[in-house]
Amino acid sequence: MPNERMKNKLIEVIDNQLQMDEPKCTKTNLDRLINAGYTEQEAKEKIGTVLVEEMYDVMKQQTPFDEERYCRKLGKL
């Protein structure tokens, strides 16, 4: 199932962000979402939607990853 594989890879990227504490806003927003009542998995999936959007923008516009924009989007979840 390609969608399940993609979701697993996104969660892996998010786990790497958390482990490396880079960007810091990933952990901050994960904690915020969990405190709001989401499970850790649900929170990571929500963060994954922003990650996919950011990856799409980077590839489409051929620009570097914009951490500030990514963090702003996470804050809107």
Secondary structure, 3 states (H helix, E strand, C coil): CHHHHHHHHHHHHHHHHHHHCCCHHHHHHHHHHHHCCCCHHHHHHHHHHHHHHHHHHHHHHCCCCCHHHHHHHHHCC
